[in-house]
Amino acid sequence: RHRVGIQIRRTVESISKRFFTEVVNSFAEIESLGMPEHFCEDELLFILNSDKRKSLTLKYYAKKILYFLRQQNILRNLKTFLAQPAEQQSALEGAVLVDQYCNPLADVTLESISQQIDDVAEKAKKMLRIKNPSHPSLRVTNSDCMTEDFELQRQVLWALNAVLYEQLQYKGNECDYYNPLNSYIHQVLLRRTGIPISLSILYMTLTRKLGVQLEPVNFPNHFLLRWCQGPRGEDIYDFVYIDAFGKGKQLTAKECEYLIGHQVTADYYSAISTTEVLLRMVGNLLNIGKRGEGNEKSYQLLRDSLDLYLTINPDNVQYLLLQAFFIIILDLILNNSVGYLVQHTLEHIQHKKHPVTPEVKRRSAPEHLEVQYSVGLIMKHKRSGYNCVIYGWDPKCTMSQEWINTMRVHQLSSGANQPFYNVLVQDGTCRYAAQENLEPHSAPLEIGHPEVGRYFSEFAETHYVANEELQTRYPEDMRETLGTVQETEKKNNYDRFNS
């Protein structure tokens, strides 16, 4: 085990040097070490749980490796799940696997989710006991034992609605509909809000535990459940449709059309399989990723959801690739999240074709004399007010003329003819800021950006210490950073003394 720990640490330490200029999405070499999975996880967790403000680069890559290893394991579990007969597949288990894959570092287990749902079911039973003390669902211990009587089923739904929507205050998230958290079942339970499909999975799981069989309906724009009212359930009018997003409201087929504002064919009222439920759920996440702001989170969501989609529906690869092609072309024009993905992919390909030594920028060079600030400094944007840390700079703006026009750089007093800085912002974005818009932060604070560890090895209370790779690129910056920090502290002390 000691040998495993040493080998894992050496591998993690070597990654920063090799991948500093690339976007890293795969760590297959860790798997190829052939070590027990839990040994690898233990060592990676040990690295992550060490001194919070130190070894940031080591932690950055340890986190990425752990993310990768856990996702590979979850993907294997998902494939095993999908290989089961359709009647044995649980929508809840599938939703948990989707949740786990998109949040591999979170503590999400089927057992913990099931326990929380069991707790809600027990509350519903207490409510049901008030309505009907002799209800057979009060004695249900096996979720395969279904109540046949329609009136008894109606009592279950009444009790569940009373508990879920009135007592526990679950609701559809209309205000923040496109937040990916609405699709993760552990977040739905934590925040008590979600979108139609996630709330439907929760609702359907609960009714099954209470002896009522509901079926998922892939209704356009609004996922629904259906409750059979006829002896055979062959016609769409043999069902009542339940809107879990709308507090369990029961709808007729015609009212479902009013819900979305147009008519649909009978096919849309059909029950669907668990696999189709998961495809709808993952498709939602894919669309949210495409709508994203082009930051690391939206890129990661896009990649994760595409991985899941291809795993669940591998036979549709050609269609997905064709669809992705058009998305990429469109998003390159719109310059959003997929454009971000393509940009980094092209950079990676270019790097592979023509490996180059990173450009070294020395402050002492004549063309850099106007650069006032240095990497590692914690700054405040004078106009926008955001906090950030500098991880790179250019003596003049190097962006395209289109970007310069869009950002109205010409309205700045020095325009594009001044130093510009690459900064990691507290909100998780990366920005390119003009020198005249930045000033050293009077009260430096940690910047909660996911990419901090890629560039810095330590937070030193007043600034960030550039890691070896960043110092190679900016060899004279850390001395300048320390000088600026000292000057800022002197100024602050002087101001306090004279205030």
C-alpha positions in Angstrom: 0.0 0.0 0.0 2.9 2.3 0.8 4.3 1.6 -2.7 0.9 2.4 -4.2 0.8 5.8 -2.4 4.3 6.8 -3.6 3.5 5.8 -7.2 0.2 7.7 -7.2 1.8 10.8 -5.8 4.6 10.7 -8.3 2.1 10.4 -11.1 0.1 13.3 -9.9 3.2 15.4 -9.5 4.3 14.7 -13.0 1.0 15.7 -14.6 1.3 19.4 -14.1 4.5 19.6 -16.1 3.0 17.6 -19.0 -0.5 19.0 -19.1 0.0 22.7 -18.1 -0.8 23.9 -21.6 -3.5 21.4 -22.4 -7.0 20.6 -21.2 -6.9 17.3 -19.4 -9.9 15.0 -19.6 -8.4 11.5 -19.4 -6.1 9.9 -16.9 -6.1 6.4 -18.3 -2.5 6.0 -17.3 -3.6 5.8 -13.6 -5.9 2.9 -14.4 -3.0 1.2 -16.3 -1.0 1.1 -13.1 -3.1 -1.9 -12.2 -3.6 -0.9 -8.5 -6.6 -1.6 -6.4 -9.2 1.1 -6.9 -9.7 1.9 -3.2 -5.9 2.3 -2.7 -5.8 4.9 -5.4 -8.8 6.7 -4.0 -7.4 6.7 -0.5 -4.2 8.3 -1.6 -5.9 10.9 -3.7 -8.3 11.8 -0.9 -5.3 12.1 1.4 -3.8 14.6 -0.9 -7.0 16.5 -1.2 -7.6 16.7 2.6 -4.1 17.9 3.4 -3.3 21.6 4.3 -6.1 23.6 2.6 -4.0 26.5 1.3 -0.9 24.6 0.2 -0.1 22.1 -2.5 -2.9 23.6 -4.7 -1.5 22.2 -7.9 -1.1 18.7 -6.5 -4.7 18.9 -5.3 -5.9 20.3 -8.6 -4.7 17.2 -10.5 -5.5 14.8 -7.7 -9.1 16.0 -7.9 -9.2 15.6 -11.6 -7.8 12.1 -11.4 -10.3 11.1 -8.7 -13.1 12.6 -10.8 -12.0 10.5 -13.7 -11.6 7.2 -11.8 -15.0 7.5 -10.2 -16.7 8.4 -13.4 -15.2 5.3 -15.1 -16.5 3.1 -12.3 -20.0 4.8 -12.5 -20.0 4.2 -16.2 -19.3 0.5 -15.7 -22.2 0.4 -13.2 -24.5 2.2 -15.7 -23.7 -0.3 -18.4 -24.4 -3.2 -16.0 -27.7 -1.5 -15.1 -28.7 -1.1 -18.7 -27.9 -4.7 -19.4 -30.7 -5.8 -17.0 -34.1 -6.8 -18.4 -36.3 -3.7 -18.8 -38.7 -4.8 -16.1 -35.9 -4.9 -13.5 -34.7 -1.4 -14.2 -35.6 1.2 -11.7 -36.0 4.8 -12.8 -34.7 5.9 -9.4 -31.5 3.8 -9.7 -30.9 5.2 -13.2 -31.4 8.7 -12.0 -28.9 8.1 -9.2 -26.3 6.8 -11.7 -26.8 10.0 -13.8 -26.5 12.1 -10.7 -23.3 10.2 -9.6 -21.7 10.6 -13.0 -22.3 14.3 -13.1 -21.2 14.7 -9.4 -18.6 12.0 -8.9 -17.0 13.8 -5.9 -20.3 14.2 -4.1 -21.5 11.6 -1.5 -24.4 10.3 -3.5 -25.5 6.7 -3.0 -28.6 4.7 -3.9 -28.9 3.7 -0.3 -28.9 7.2 1.1 -31.4 8.4 -1.6 -33.7 5.4 -1.0 -33.6 6.1 2.8 -34.6 9.7 2.3 -37.5 8.6 0.0 -38.5 6.0 2.5 -38.8 8.7 5.1 -41.1 10.7 2.9 -43.2 7.5 2.3 -43.5 7.0 6.0 -44.8 10.5 6.4 -47.3 9.8 3.6 -48.5 6.6 5.5 -49.1 8.7 8.6 -51.3 11.0 6.6 -53.0 8.1 4.9 -53.7 6.6 8.3 -55.8 9.7 9.2 -57.8 9.2 6.0 -58.2 5.4 6.2 -56.7 3.6 9.2 -57.3 0.2 7.5 -55.8 1.1 4.2 -53.8 -1.9 2.8 -50.9 0.3 1.8 -50.2 0.9 5.5 -49.1 -2.8 5.6 -47.1 -2.7 2.3 -43.5 -3.9 2.8 -42.9 -5.0 -0.7 -43.0 -2.4 -3.5 -44.3 -5.0 -5.9 -47.5 -5.3 -3.9 -50.0 -3.0 -5.7 -53.4 -1.8 -4.6 -56.0 -2.6 -7.3 -59.0 -0.6 -5.9 -59.2 2.9 -7.6 -60.6 4.6 -4.5 -57.8 3.2 -2.3 -55.3 4.4 -4.9 -56.9 7.8 -4.9 -56.5 8.0 -1.1 -52.7 7.2 -1.5 -52.3 10.1 -4.1 -54.2 12.5 -1.8 -51.9 11.6 1.2 -48.8 11.9 -0.9 -49.8 15.3 -2.3 -50.6 16.5 1.1 -47.2 15.5 2.5 -45.0 16.2 -0.6 -46.4 19.6 -1.6 -48.1 21.0 1.5 -46.1 19.6 4.4 -42.7 19.3 2.9 -43.2 22.2 0.4 -41.8 20.5 -2.7 -42.4 22.5 -5.9 -41.4 22.9 -9.5 -38.4 25.3 -9.9 -40.0 27.8 -12.3 -37.6 30.7 -11.4 -34.4 28.8 -12.1 -35.7 26.1 -14.4 -32.4 25.5 -16.3 -30.2 25.0 -13.3 -28.7 21.5 -13.7 -29.2 20.9 -9.9 -32.9 20.4 -10.8 -32.0 17.2 -12.6 -29.9 15.7 -9.8 -32.0 13.6 -7.5 -29.9 14.2 -4.4 -30.3 18.0 -5.0 -34.0 17.6 -5.6 -34.3 16.0 -2.2 -32.1 18.5 -0.5 -33.6 21.7 -2.1 -37.1 20.3 -2.5 -37.4 21.5 -6.0 -36.9 20.2 -9.5 -38.1 20.0 -13.0 -41.0 17.8 -14.3 -38.8 14.7 -15.0 -36.9 14.7 -11.7 -40.0 15.3 -9.6 -41.9 12.7 -11.6 -39.2 10.1 -10.8 -39.5 11.0 -7.1 -43.3 10.9 -7.2 -43.5 7.6 -9.2 -41.0 6.0 -6.7 -43.1 7.1 -3.8 -46.4 5.9 -5.2 -44.9 2.5 -5.9 -43.7 2.2 -2.3 -47.3 3.0 -1.3 -48.8 0.4 -3.6 -49.9 2.5 -6.6 -48.4 1.9 -10.1 -47.8 5.0 -12.2 -46.1 5.1 -15.6 -43.8 7.7 -17.1 -45.0 9.6 -20.1 -42.6 11.3 -22.5 -44.9 14.3 -23.1 -43.3 17.1 -25.1 -42.0 20.0 -23.1 -43.5 18.7 -19.9 -42.8 15.2 -18.5 -45.9 13.6 -17.0 -47.0 10.4 -15.2 -50.1 8.4 -16.1 -52.5 6.6 -13.8 -54.7 3.9 -15.3 -58.4 4.3 -14.7 -59.7 1.7 -17.2 -59.7 -2.1 -17.0 -57.3 -2.5 -19.9 -55.7 0.9 -20.3 -55.7 0.8 -24.1 -57.0 4.3 -24.9 -55.4 7.6 -23.8 -58.7 8.4 -22.1 -58.4 5.4 -19.9 -55.7 7.3 -17.9 -55.5 10.3 -15.6 -52.2 12.2 -16.1 -50.3 13.5 -13.1 -48.2 16.6 -13.2 -45.5 16.2 -10.5 -44.1 19.6 -11.4 -47.6 21.1 -10.8 -48.0 19.8 -7.2 -49.5 16.5 -8.3 -52.3 18.0 -10.3 -54.4 15.4 -12.1 -55.2 16.1 -15.8 -57.3 14.7 -18.6 -55.7 14.0 -21.9 -57.2 17.3 -23.3 -55.9 19.3 -20.3 -52.4 18.0 -21.0 -52.6 19.7 -24.4 -53.7 22.9 -22.7 -50.6 22.6 -20.5 -48.3 22.9 -23.5 -50.5 25.0 -25.7 -50.9 22.7 -28.7 -52.3 19.3 -29.8 -50.3 16.2 -29.9 -50.8 12.7 -31.3 -51.8 9.7 -29.1 -48.2 8.4 -29.3 -47.1 11.1 -26.9 -49.4 9.7 -24.2 -47.7 6.3 -24.2 -45.7 4.9 -21.3 -42.0 4.8 -21.9 -39.2 2.6 -20.6 -36.6 3.4 -18.0 -34.0 3.8 -20.7 -36.1 6.4 -22.4 -36.6 8.2 -19.1 -32.9 8.4 -18.7 -32.4 9.6 -22.3 -34.9 12.4 -21.6 -33.1 13.4 -18.4 -29.6 13.3 -20.0 -31.0 15.2 -23.0 -32.1 18.0 -20.7 -28.6 18.2 -19.1 -27.1 18.2 -22.6 -29.3 21.2 -23.5 -28.4 23.0 -20.3 -24.7 22.5 -21.1 -25.2 24.0 -24.5 -27.0 27.0 -23.0 -24.1 27.5 -20.5 -21.8 30.5 -20.3 -18.8 28.9 -21.8 -17.1 28.4 -18.4 -15.5 25.2 -17.0 -18.8 24.1 -15.4 -20.8 24.2 -18.6 -18.1 22.6 -20.6 -17.9 19.8 -18.0 -21.7 19.3 -18.0 -21.7 19.2 -21.8 -19.0 16.5 -21.8 -20.5 14.5 -19.0 -24.0 14.5 -20.5 -22.7 13.6 -23.9 -20.8 10.6 -22.3 -24.0 9.5 -20.6 -26.1 9.9 -23.8 -23.7 7.8 -25.8 -23.6 5.1 -23.1 -27.3 4.8 -22.8 -28.0 5.0 -26.6 -24.8 3.8 -28.4 -26.7 2.8 -31.5 -27.5 6.5 -32.2 -23.8 7.6 -32.5 -24.0 8.7 -36.1 -27.0 10.9 -35.4 -25.3 12.3 -32.4 -22.1 13.1 -34.2 -24.0 14.7 -37.0 -26.0 16.7 -34.4 -22.8 17.7 -32.6 -21.3 18.9 -35.9 -24.1 21.3 -36.5 -24.1 22.4 -32.8 -20.3 23.1 -33.1 -20.7 25.1 -36.3 -23.6 27.1 -34.8 -21.9 27.7 -31.4 -18.7 28.7 -33.0 -20.7 31.6 -34.6 -22.5 32.3 -31.3 -19.2 31.9 -29.3 -20.8 30.0 -26.4 -19.9 26.9 -24.5 -19.4 24.5 -27.4 -17.2 27.1 -29.0 -15.1 27.0 -25.8 -14.9 23.2 -26.2 -13.8 23.4 -29.8 -11.3 26.1 -29.1 -9.5 24.0 -26.5 -9.8 20.9 -28.7 -8.1 22.7 -31.6 -5.4 24.1 -29.3 -4.8 20.5 -28.1 -4.5 19.2 -31.6 -2.2 22.1 -32.6 0.0 21.4 -29.6 0.2 17.7 -30.6 1.2 18.6 -34.1 3.7 21.3 -33.3 4.9 21.0 -29.7 6.3 24.4 -28.6 8.1 25.7 -25.6 5.8 28.1 -23.7 6.5 31.8 -24.3 8.6 33.3 -21.5 7.7 36.8 -20.5 10.3 38.8 -18.6 9.2 42.0 -16.9 12.6 43.5 -17.6 12.2 43.3 -21.3 11.8 46.8 -22.9 8.4 46.0 -24.4 7.1 45.0 -21.0 8.0 48.1 -19.0 4.4 49.4 -18.8 3.2 46.2 -17.1 2.4 47.3 -13.6 1.0 44.1 -12.1 2.2 40.5 -11.8 0.9 36.9 -11.6 -0.4 35.9 -8.1 -1.7 39.4 -7.2 -5.3 39.5 -5.9 -7.1 42.3 -7.6 -10.3 44.1 -7.7 -12.0 45.3 -10.9 -12.7 49.0 -10.5 -15.8 49.1 -12.6 -17.4 45.6 -12.2 -16.3 45.1 -8.6 -15.3 41.5 -9.0 -12.4 39.9 -7.1 -9.8 38.0 -9.1 -6.2 36.7 -9.3 -3.8 37.4 -12.2 -2.4 34.3 -13.9 -1.0 35.9 -17.1 -0.5 39.2 -18.9 0.2 40.7 -22.3 1.8 44.1 -22.9 -1.0 45.0 -25.3 -4.4 43.6 -25.9 -4.0 40.5 -28.1 -7.7 39.7 -28.7 -9.4 40.0 -32.1 -10.7 43.3 -33.4 -14.2 41.8 -33.1 -13.7 41.2 -29.4 -12.2 44.6 -28.9 -15.3 46.2 -30.6 -17.7 44.0 -28.7 -16.1 44.8 -25.3 -15.9 48.5 -26.2 -12.2 48.6 -25.5 -11.9 51.8 -27.5 -13.9 53.6 -24.8 -11.0 53.0 -22.3 -8.7 55.9 -21.8 -5.7 53.9 -23.1 -7.8 51.6 -25.4 -6.2 48.4 -26.5 -2.7 49.9 -26.3 -2.1 49.0 -22.6 -1.3 45.8 -20.7 -4.2 43.3 -20.4 -4.4 40.6 -17.7 -5.7 37.1 -17.7 -7.6 36.7 -14.4 -9.5 34.0 -12.6 -12.6 35.5 -11.1 -14.4 34.6 -7.9 -17.5 33.6 -9.8 -15.7 30.9 -11.7 -15.1 32.7 -15.0 -11.9 33.6 -16.7 -11.6 37.2 -18.0 -9.2 39.5 -19.8 -9.0 42.8 -18.1 -7.4 46.1 -19.0 -4.7 47.4 -16.6 -6.6 50.7 -16.0 -9.6 48.7 -14.7 -7.6 46.8 -12.1 -6.2 47.7 -8.7 -4.6 45.6 -5.9 -7.2 44.3 -3.4 -7.0 46.2 -0.1 -8.0 43.1 1.8 -6.7 40.1 -0.2 -8.9 37.0 0.0 -8.9 33.5 -1.5 -10.4 33.2 -5.0 -12.8 30.3 -5.2 -12.1 29.4 -8.8 -11.8 25.7 -9.9 -8.6 26.5 -12.0 -6.6 28.2 -9.3 -4.6 25.0 -8.7 -3.6 24.8 -12.3 -1.5 27.9 -11.9 -0.7 28.3 -8.2 0.8 26.1 -5.6 -0.2 28.0 -2.5 -2.3 30.8 -1.1 0.0 32.9 1.1 -2.6 35.1 2.8 -1.8 38.2 0.7 -1.2 36.6 -2.7 -1.0 33.4 -4.6 2.4 31.7 -5.2 2.8 30.7 -8.8 3.6 27.0 -9.4 6.8 25.9 -11.1 5.2 25.9 -14.6 3.7 29.4 -14.2 7.0 30.7 -12.8 8.8 29.3 -15.9 6.6 31.4 -18.1 6.8 34.5 -15.9 10.2 34.1 -14.2 10.4 37.6 -12.8 6.9 38.0 -11.6 6.9 36.6 -8.1 9.5 39.0 -6.8 7.4 41.8 -8.3 4.3 40.4 -6.6 5.9 40.4 -3.2 7.0 44.0 -3.7 3.5 45.0 -4.6 2.0 43.2 -1.6 4.5 45.0 0.7 3.7 48.4 -0.8 0.0 47.8 -0.5 0.3 46.8 3.1 2.3 49.9 3.9 -0.3 52.1 2.2 -3.1 50.4 4.1 -1.3 50.8 7.4 -0.6 54.5 6.6 -4.3 55.0 5.8 -5.4 53.3 9.0 -3.0 55.4 11.0 -4.2 58.7 9.5 -7.9 57.9 9.5 
